[in-house]
Amino acid sequence: MSENLKNILIVKLSAIGDVIHALPVSYAIKETFPDSKLTWVVEPPAYDLLKMNPCVDKIIIFEKKEFKTFGGFVEKFFPFKKICFSV
């Protein structure tokens, strides 16, 4: 099964404390699936908690203010359409 989990996406947008509590998930994923690429979607206040985490390969910053229109959504996430996330 690990060969099928190449790109894993974590979406944890809530408070900084919730992101802190979810950090062990990144270590567990990389321990179980060491060849996977781990992407984490987070709001700006929690970015600093993740940027030094060696288990997180890519961080997507979610800015709520950019999603008030459909155009804002498309502009922000269209580049990620090419990535096929396994989980």
C-alpha positions, 0 to 999 in steps of 0.5 A, a space after each residue: 500500500 505504501 507505494 500508492 501513497 506518494 502525495 499526502 495532503 493534511 488540511 488543518 486550518 484551525 487554531 495554532 493549538 490544534 496545529 500543534 496537537 496535529 504535528 505528531 501526525 506528520 512524523 507518523 506518516 513519514 515513519 510509515 510512508 518514508 517515500 511519500 511527499 507530505 503537503 500541509 494546508 495551514 492558515 498564516 498564523 501557524 505557518 512558522 510551526 510547520 516551516 522547520 518541520 523536516 517531515 513536511 515537504 510543502 506548505 500551502 498557506 490558506 488565506 481566507 480573504 482570497 476566497 471571497 470570490 470564485 476567482 480567488 479560489 481558482 487563482 490560489 488552487 489552480 496550480 495544485 490541480 496537477 498534483 494528485 493526492 493519494 490521501 
